[in-house]
Amino acid sequence: MTNTSVSSHKRCCINCVLQECGPLLPNVVSSELSPHHRSHLVLYRGVRDWRSCRRYSDATDLSEEDVDTKQEKQPTENTKTQTKPEKRKRVTEKTAKAKKKNKREEECIIQKETESKESTKPARKRKKKKKTITDVLASSDPKPGCPADLQNTVAQYFSDKRSVIELEELQLQDSCFLSSNDLTHSLSSYLKQICPKWAKLHKQHTEKNSVVLLIVCSSALRTIELIKQLTTFKGEAKTIKLFAKHIKMEEQVKLLQKGITHIGVGTPGRIGALIEKEGLNLRGLRYLVLDWNWRDQKLRRMMDIPEVKVDFLKLLERGILKDCKADQIKIGLF
């Protein structure tokens, strides 16, 4: 039998059972049924209510065409369910691309706004750096010092502290100055020029706590350099270091008291302190040489350093200017 004949046969049997013994289906006995119906009663032994059998019969009345259409619909539904995640992926990709485009557009807009703001802002004026002494001196050619430079520095320093009459008294005559260095001499050659009779002078010097030649410079290191340059000039004369670095004042006073010294080289601060404490006197002094033209690493001269300048001008007040006017001391600018 084919599938169509089997299904029609089942439907016929169910209808026959329901028509003949539908009300009596729960209490029916197999002996009361016909052999044809008895053979199919086994299918409905588990049924308590005959209405469930009726529902089953109604369900079996569906045509085979409906079954086939259902079977055809199932794969289409499966394909639909399969295509849904793919569509979602495409949608998410599209949304992600759209978001990226929006972000790029926003960034471009922000950049344009910032550029427009920067263009509208007025350009800030850069502050000009103040020129230091080193900048000015580096751009200018070195010029040798002259006596007028020293007198100008003295007048500027004492202009607020002295009266007009006192300022006139501080001015020195040209006879108080020796010839200045024209930047061609070394220290020894310059000293030989200004002190041609040095051999006799240092032999005639017999006083303690004083020197014949006093060289004033800006620092302790410069003092040592100048002492090394004196070897060809000093001969048998003795020199002393007069600076505060690593040397106590008491030691310097003892050295000046022990023996006779002819040349003193040092800074104006320590020389002035020694004069105050009477460790050094000006009675035997004949030549005062200023290390005027030398420049340090920052291209500063002795008078360009404020501390050294003040100490030197105070040193001039401690009897040097008076002795210069009395024609006892001569000043030279090296």
GIWOKA-V708987 format. One record per backbone hydrogen bond with DSSP energy under -0.5 kcal/mol. NH is the residue of the N-H (numbers start at 1). CO is the residue of the C=O. E is the energy in kcal/mol with one decimal. If there is no record, write none. Layout:
NH:CO:E ; NH:CO:E
//
This chain:
6:2:-1.9 ; 7:3:-2.0 ; 8:4:-1.9 ; 9:5:-2.1 ; 10:6:-2.3 ; 11:7:-2.0 ; 12:8:-1.9 ; 13:9:-2.0 ; 14:10:-2.2 ; 15:11:-2.0 ; 16:12:-2.1 ; 17:13:-2.2 ; 18:14:-2.1 ; 19:15:-2.1 ; 20:16:-2.2 ; 21:17:-2.1 ; 22:18:-0.8 ; 25:22:-1.3 ; 28:24:-0.6 ; 28:25:-0.7 ; 32:29:-1.2 ; 33:29:-0.6 ; 33:30:-0.5 ; 38:34:-3.0 ; 39:35:-1.4 ; 40:37:-0.9 ; 41:37:-0.5 ; 41:38:-0.8 ; 43:40:-0.9 ; 44:41:-1.7 ; 45:42:-1.1 ; 47:44:-1.0 ; 50:48:-0.5 ; 52:49:-0.7 ; 53:49:-0.7 ; 54:50:-1.4 ; 55:51:-2.7 ; 56:52:-2.2 ; 57:53:-2.3 ; 58:54:-2.8 ; 59:55:-2.4 ; 60:56:-1.7 ; 61:57:-0.8 ; 61:58:-0.7 ; 62:59:-1.1 ; 67:63:-1.3 ; 68:64:-2.4 ; 69:65:-2.4 ; 70:66:-2.3 ; 71:67:-2.6 ; 72:68:-2.0 ; 73:69:-2.1 ; 74:70:-2.0 ; 75:71:-0.9 ; 76:72:-0.9 ; 77:73:-2.3 ; 78:74:-2.6 ; 79:75:-2.4 ; 80:76:-2.1 ; 81:77:-2.8 ; 82:78:-2.3 ; 83:79:-2.2 ; 84:80:-1.4 ; 85:81:-0.8 ; 86:82:-0.8 ; 87:83:-2.5 ; 88:84:-2.7 ; 89:85:-2.7 ; 90:86:-2.3 ; 91:87:-2.6 ; 92:88:-3.1 ; 93:89:-2.7 ; 94:90:-2.4 ; 95:91:-2.8 ; 96:92:-2.6 ; 97:93:-2.4 ; 98:94:-2.5 ; 99:95:-2.6 ; 100:96:-2.5 ; 101:97:-2.4 ; 102:98:-2.4 ; 103:99:-2.7 ; 104:100:-2.6 ; 105:101:-2.6 ; 106:102:-2.6 ; 107:103:-2.8 ; 108:104:-2.5 ; 109:105:-2.3 ; 110:106:-2.7 ; 111:107:-2.7 ; 112:108:-2.4 ; 113:109:-2.3 ; 114:110:-2.7 ; 115:111:-2.6 ; 116:112:-2.4 ; 117:113:-2.4 ; 118:114:-2.8 ; 119:115:-2.3 ; 120:116:-1.9 ; 121:117:-2.0 ; 126:124:-0.5 ; 136:132:-2.0 ; 137:133:-2.7 ; 138:134:-2.3 ; 139:135:-1.6 ; 140:136:-1.2 ; 149:146:-1.1 ; 150:146:-1.1 ; 151:147:-2.1 ; 152:148:-2.1 ; 153:149:-2.0 ; 154:150:-2.1 ; 155:151:-2.3 ; 156:152:-2.5 ; 157:153:-1.9 ; 158:154:-2.1 ; 159:155:-0.7 ; 162:158:-1.9 ; 167:163:-2.0 ; 168:164:-1.7 ; 169:165:-1.5 ; 170:166:-1.2 ; 171:167:-0.7 ; 171:168:-0.6 ; 176:173:-1.5 ; 177:174:-1.5 ; 178:331:-3.4 ; 181:333:-2.7 ; 190:186:-2.3 ; 191:187:-2.5 ; 192:188:-2.1 ; 193:189:-1.4 ; 194:190:-2.1 ; 195:191:-2.4 ; 198:195:-1.0 ; 201:197:-1.8 ; 202:198:-2.3 ; 203:199:-0.8 ; 204:200:-1.8 ; 205:201:-1.0 ; 206:204:-0.5 ; 209:256:-1.9 ; 212:262:-1.8 ; 213:262:-2.3 ; 214:287:-2.6 ; 215:213:-0.5 ; 215:264:-3.0 ; 216:214:-0.5 ; 216:289:-2.7 ; 217:266:-2.2 ; 223:219:-1.4 ; 224:220:-1.9 ; 225:221:-1.9 ; 226:222:-2.2 ; 227:223:-2.1 ; 228:224:-1.8 ; 229:225:-1.4 ; 230:226:-0.6 ; 230:227:-0.9 ; 231:228:-1.0 ; 233:230:-1.0 ; 234:230:-2.8 ; 235:231:-0.7 ; 237:234:-1.7 ; 240:263:-1.5 ; 242:265:-3.0 ; 246:244:-0.6 ; 247:244:-0.6 ; 252:248:-1.5 ; 253:249:-2.2 ; 254:250:-2.1 ; 255:251:-2.1 ; 256:252:-1.9 ; 257:253:-1.7 ; 258:254:-2.1 ; 259:255:-1.3 ; 261:210:-0.6 ; 261:259:-0.5 ; 262:238:-1.8 ; 263:238:-2.3 ; 264:213:-2.6 ; 265:240:-2.3 ; 266:215:-2.1 ; 267:242:-1.7 ; 268:217:-0.6 ; 271:267:-2.0 ; 272:268:-2.2 ; 273:269:-1.7 ; 274:270:-2.2 ; 275:271:-1.9 ; 276:272:-2.0 ; 277:273:-1.9 ; 278:275:-1.0 ; 279:274:-2.4 ; 280:274:-1.3 ; 281:209:-3.0 ; 286:212:-2.5 ; 287:212:-2.0 ; 288:330:-3.0 ; 289:214:-2.6 ; 289:287:-0.6 ; 290:332:-3.0 ; 291:216:-2.5 ; 292:290:-2.3 ; 296:300:-1.7 ; 299:296:-1.8 ; 304:301:-0.9 ; 305:301:-0.6 ; 305:302:-0.8 ; 306:304:-0.6 ; 309:305:-2.4 ; 310:306:-2.3 ; 311:307:-2.2 ; 312:308:-2.3 ; 313:309:-2.3 ; 314:310:-2.1 ; 315:311:-1.8 ; 316:312:-1.9 ; 317:313:-1.1 ; 318:314:-0.8 ; 318:315:-0.7 ; 319:317:-1.2 ; 320:315:-0.6 ; 321:316:-2.0 ; 323:319:-2.0 ; 324:320:-2.1 ; 325:321:-2.0 ; 326:322:-1.7 ; 327:324:-1.2 ; 328:323:-2.9 ; 329:323:-1.0 ; 330:286:-2.0 ; 331:176:-2.5 ; 332:288:-2.5 ; 334:290:-2.9 ; 334:332:-0.7
//
